[in-house]
Each structure stands twice: as structure tokens, then as C-alpha cells.
């Protein structure tokens, strides 16, 4: 993570946010969210930490609950769920336009939990309580994608290519977890996927031509991330940091099956950067479109977009989301 505490990290607060709002996705990870929330509440009560628990009732509801927390003047939010729930909460918080925002802690109960990897805490209710009592607040970057008819915040991932087909396949492997589920869906999606020819223009603020890059090629996967991993552990952008004020692009050229299968183990380890099929760079903004002008399907934080778009404009929103992380030292 970022090593400049005065610019991105507040000192360890040592004081539990009061009031504390808990936003629970009871359907997370096949229904484990509800049980995880019950365990968390028991731990908080044992430590005399007061909390107000709200359960989501449908997709998108966590966004409304987060916006409600801002209106209620809540100073801290605990999210019980996965990357999708965290995406919705961030959309509700950052989208509110409020300043300051309540700090967010995450109890990861999802399939991938890639956002939690950026936090660097243990995956337990006790670890959440320790963050509340003695952690620090680090301001994470988020990404924003705009298209003709909408815009969304993403806390980790914007992607085009086979990842969209993988999302459609993952429900078939709901009994698997994390990286195994992603690998099973990847193999399934490879059967029908056709690589689109895309055009990506990237830019870095404050630079001239040396800071820009253009990619015009077929792609099996092109992702822009805040953090290093996607899909429950694929180290797609291993050098990415949550608080460096930049987004990271990994573009994988159109490959045949054998080439892709040979590359997958390197992506899991994060050693794919020197492959001739891979282009990686850091950016502040990017424009993504199909070369033929047809609409392009995309995903944000593991959720399929509501519609395809002819032009997608992606940008970093630096230090937008306050997140509770373990105190250093």
C-alpha cells in the first residue's frame, strides 16, 4: 500500500465510530452473509460496541443503505458481503457527494474478496472489531466509468473481454469458491468467446505524449484496476496500489486456447508482465471502444453492466473512499 501516511492515511484512531452502521448482504456467498453478520454482532456486543444493522433486500439496495447512512450522519460503516456489496456501498457513499464520508470496514463474505486483499486484514469478525477499535483510516482511490447513458464507481475492476462471459458462466459453478470458481467459469467461457477488436487510449495527467498509449488490437481480456488482483486471486496488476492516485491497465491480446492456458498460471502468480501477449501501464484516464463502432459489453467489480456502450470513459478519483485498515507497527 501507499507509503505516504500524511497524504493517504490518517493516524490510528483508537475510537470506535459512533454511530456504527452495519450493512449486510444476507445472500452473499450462498447465504453465508446472514450467519456472518450474526457472528459479527455477537463479537461487537461482547466488546461493548454499539451497532445498527441493516440488511439488503435486493440487488442495488446496499447503495441506497449507504446513501441513507450518509444522510443519518453515520461516522463508520461495516460491510458484510463480497466485492459486489462493497461496490454498491462505495457507489452510495461516493455518489452522495458528501465530505467527509464515513470510514468503511469490510467483513469479507464473498466469492472473490479481491477488495479485501487491498485492506490486508484477517478474515474474521474479531479482525473487524480490532479495525474498529485500533485501526487506521486509509483513503483508497476509486475508478469512475462513464458512458452514453450512465456512470458507475468501481472500487477495484473495470473490464471487457472474456471476463464478461465468465460472469455469465459463474452461476453454473456456485458451489465452488474464489479462484476455483473463476477458473471453472473461465474454461467454460473459452468455448464460445470471440475476441473483440478494441481501441484503448490511455493518458496520465501532467504528461505529454510520453504519458499516453494507444492499443488497437483484438483482446481476450482488458482490465483497469485499483488493486492488484481479480477473480479471487488472479494477480492481474501485481504492482497496483490502492492509494497511489493511479489506475492500472492489463491488456491481454487475442489468444488461442493453448496460449491462454499457458498464460493463466503466470497471471495467477503475477509474472505475466513480460509476455509478448500482454501490455501493462498506469493511467489517470482511458477511453475504451470497439474498432467497428458497435456497442461493447463491460463489467464493473464483478457485476455485468446494465447495457453495452459505444464509448467508455474511465478515470481515477484519487483518495475518494476512506477505508479502515490495520494500523502499522
Order of alpha helices (4+ residues) and beta strands (2+ residues): alpha-beta-beta-alpha-beta-alpha-beta-alpha-beta-alpha-alpha-beta-beta-beta-alpha-alpha-beta-beta-beta-alpha-beta-beta-beta-beta-beta
